[in-house]
Amino acid sequence: MAVGLDKVRPDKVTEEKHLVVEGMDISGHWNRMFEQRVIWDYDVDNLEKVTNLPGGESLGWCYGCAKCTAVCPIDIVGDYSPRKIHRKTQIGVDLFTSSDLWLCTTCMNCLRVCPKEVNMIQIMPAVREQAVLTGAVPPELQKAFEDTAKHGNPLGQPQRKRADWAKAAGVPVPIMKDLKRAVDILWYVGSYPAYHPRGMDAARAAARIFNALGIDFGILGIEEKDDGDSQRLAGEKGLFEMLAEQNIAAFGKYEFNRMVVTGPHEFNAFKNEYPKYGADFKVAHYTRFLVEHLDKLRPMLKKPINLKVTFHDPCYLGRHNGEYEAPRELLRAIPGIELVEMGRCRENGYCCGGGGGGMWLDSFTKEHTTMRLSERRVREAAEYGAEVLAVCCPFEVSRFEDAAKSTGNDKLIVRDILELLDESMKE
C-alpha cells in the first residue's frame, strides 16, 4: 500500500478508472501503479514461428535485460541485438522475411553475457534454413552457395587449381595422393588460402615455416573441399552435410596423426561439427600448433620487425573455442614487435563481420548499417596507434585491407601472423 493510504478510511476509497480518495483523483497521468498493465496483449505468432523450430527455442527465453545490446558488434554500427529481435517478433515482425535475419554474424558475444542463454548461434541457422528452402536469400549469398556446390569453394574457382598456390611457395608442399605414405600432419589449407591472392600469401608462408621446422606434413590438393561451416551457419545445412561427407571420405583415405588448419572456421567445423558425422581425428589451429614448436621456431626469428602491432581475435578461434593466448605468444616471439591491445579484445573482441555467412553479405549489410564491422575495427586499430593489424583468419586479411582503404587508414598494414613469422625468418 502506498505511503499514507493506511490512514485513509476504506469507506472513503472508491474504485474507478483512476484512484479516487475522498473525492480527489490522486493517480496522475504519470502514475500507473494502481492500474493493471496489460503485458500479454500481443500477437505472439511470429515469435512462436521461431521458437517452434528445433534450435529456435531459446529466443522465447529472453526477458529483455538488454545485456546483449551492449556487446553486439552490429548494434555499434546499426540497430540490432537478440533482445531487439525478440521484441520485434512480439510486435509482429516476421524474422523469416526480415532483413534482421541476415545481419547476425554468429559472433557469440551476446551468448557470452546472456543470463538466459538465448543462443543466436542456433536460432539464426535454424530460421535461415527455412528461408533457404523458400529461396528467400540475398543474391550475393545465394551465389556463394551455388559456387560452393558447383566448384567446392565459395570463390567459384576450379577444383583442379586448388593446389596451384604451392608452385610459388619456394619449398616442397607434398600432396597426399602423390606421397603415398602416412604423415604426422595433414594440413587442411582451406578455400581462401588456396584461391584468394592474399590468402595464398599466408599459405606459402605456412609452407615455408613447416619446412623450416622439419614438419612431416601433406595436403589433400584437389581432393580438398570447403569445410562448409559458414554455409551451414548461413542456413545451407544440406550443402554443409554434402561437403562434410566428401571431406570425411577424403580424410579417411590417408593416415595421419593430427590435422592442422589455417582458419578458425575450419577449426570449429572439424572440432565441433564433423564428429557428428563420423569424423574422428585430432585438430589444431596453426597458432596453437606453432606454439608447440616455439622452442625450435624462436631461434629462427632473427629479423626484427620494429613496428607497433595489435591483434584481432577471430570470433571462431576465441569466443567459440577459447583460444586467446597462442596468437599472442607467436607475436611476442617476433623480435622488435611492440604488441598493443585494443579496447575490444579477447572475450570481448570485436567481430570482423565475416562470420555466419557475413563474408558474402557485405553489399547487403551495407544497406542496414552505418559502416561495415571491418571498417569499425580498422578505425579502432588506428585509434590505438597500431602500425600493423595482425590476424590469423583467412577471411580477415582482405576484409581489413579493403576497410583500411575505405576509411582512409591506408598506412595500416594488415598481415597474417604467418606472414610476420615468415618475414622475421628471412635473413
URBEL-V864025 format. One line per field, one symbol per residue. ss: DSSP state (H for helix, E for strand, - for the rest). psi: psi as a letter, one per 40 degrees, with the letter a starting at -180 (. if undefined). burial: + if it has 24 or more other ideal C-beta (glycine too) atoms within 12 Angstrom, else -. A space follows every 10 residues. Layout:
ss: ???
psi: ???
burial: ???
This chain:
ss: ----HHH--H HHEEE---EE E--EE----- ---------- ----HHHHHH H-----HHHH H-----HHHH H-HHHHH--- -HHHHHHHHH --------HH HH------HH HHH------H HHHHHHHHHH HHHH----HH HHHHHHHHHH H-------HH H--HHHHH-- ----EHHHH- --EEEEEE-- HHHHH-HHHH HHHHHHHHHH HHH---EEE- HHH-----HH HHH---HHHH HHHHHHHHHH H----EEEEE E--HHHHHHH HHHHHHH--- --EEEHHHHH HH-HHHHH-- -------EEE E--------- ----HHHHHH HHH----EEE -----HHH-- ----HHHHHH -HHHHH---- --HHHHHHHH HHH----EEE E----HHHHH HHHHHH---- --EEEEHHHH HHHHH--
psi: iihdeeehhd eehihadihh hfehhediee heeeihhhee gihedddddd eeiheedede ehffdedddd ehddddeagi iddddddddd eehhddeidd dedhefdedd ddeheefhge eddddddddd dddeeghhdd dddddddddd eeieefiide ededdedede ihghhddddf iiidhhhhdi dddddhdddd dddddddddd ddefhgiiid beehiidedd dddeegdddd dddddddddd deeihidihh ididdddddd dddddeeehg iiiiiddddd ddedddddee gdhiggihhi hhhhdedcdd eehddddddd ddehhdhhhi hidhibdfii ieeeifeddf fdddddeeid iidddddddd dddeeidhhi ifhddddddd ddddddeefd ehhhhidddd ddddeh.
burial: ---------- --------+- +--------- ---------- -----++-++ +-+-++-+++ ++---++++- ++++++++-+ ++++++++++ --++++-+++ ++++++++++ ++++--++++ ++++++++++ ++----++-+ ++-++-+++- +++++-+-+- -+++++--+- +-++++---- --++++++++ ++++++-+++ ++++++++++ +++-+-++++ ++++++++++ +++++++-++ ++++-+++-+ +--+-+-+++ ++++++++++ ++++--+-+- +-++++++++ +-++--+--+ +---+-++++ ++++++++++ +-++-+++++ ++++--+-++ ++-+++-+++ ++++++++++ ++-+++-++- ++++++++++ ++-+-+++++ ++++++++++ ++++--+-+- -+++++++++ +++++--
